[in-house]
């Protein structure tokens, strides 16, 4: 059994979500795990992947595919799946992972299941799946019958665990054959948008909602996030008001987060927002409303004005 995995990068290293997908791939039984990564830092990336059980790394350099091109990436996966005899192709259940595998399903005519938490091979060409539905509010049990299974792994399905014995790594430079139509849609990330911690993989997220009051009210949250080694996230109303960019939105229509700590400040806790932060290990809510829905999901709550609580918290952290 051969499993082919699309690996995404975060600040030049394999993303936490991709390492979780690799961890799940190792649970599929007696399988050979091979990875595909779009980068020009083959050796550095390959060494990190070997620690998680990847034996072969197929590297596609920027000269072949410049930027993020979902159809081109899917075309690369389709070719490598045939070349390697893969019985399953998987990716992390991120925006990119789900989009690329959806394109792969359209190219190959194969079924694709998104946001799986458990995958169990069953009698060769059948896989039993458990996957998130309704933004993780429901779990669905399903059976996939296909010669090659396509699925993405929910970002909070498993913890990223290195293999007990690192693999002996082989790096292959892959030159794909692509048509001009495959590169028609591309997204090139600007230097200003690159780097820094990722909201999807941050260990600490400081969230701000309507209660922050406006764009200027996020300065104390930024300072607190910096002291905690985290990043700032926001609720949907904040992006709707234009106070912060959509890429910082936590929720069903934003980013699903799985931090060790989520500090929600001035966020009421609409169900769409809870769907995005339910994977947090600990939730602390700061809110003036003791009846705010988010308090029902919080491990701890501070009933008070965030404009007083946050500066006090920053001051206490700085004094230590």
Helices and strands as residue ranges (DSSP letters): E 2-7, E 9-10, E 13-14, H 16-25, G 26-28, E 32-38, H 42-50, E 56-60, H 70-84, E 88-92, H 95-108, E 112-122, E 126-133, E 138-145, E 149-153, E 170-173, G 180-183, G 191-193, E 204-208, G 210-212, G 215-218, H 219-228, E 231-234, H 236-240, G 246-248, E 261-265, H 271-277, E 282-287, G 293-296, E 300-303, H 306-319
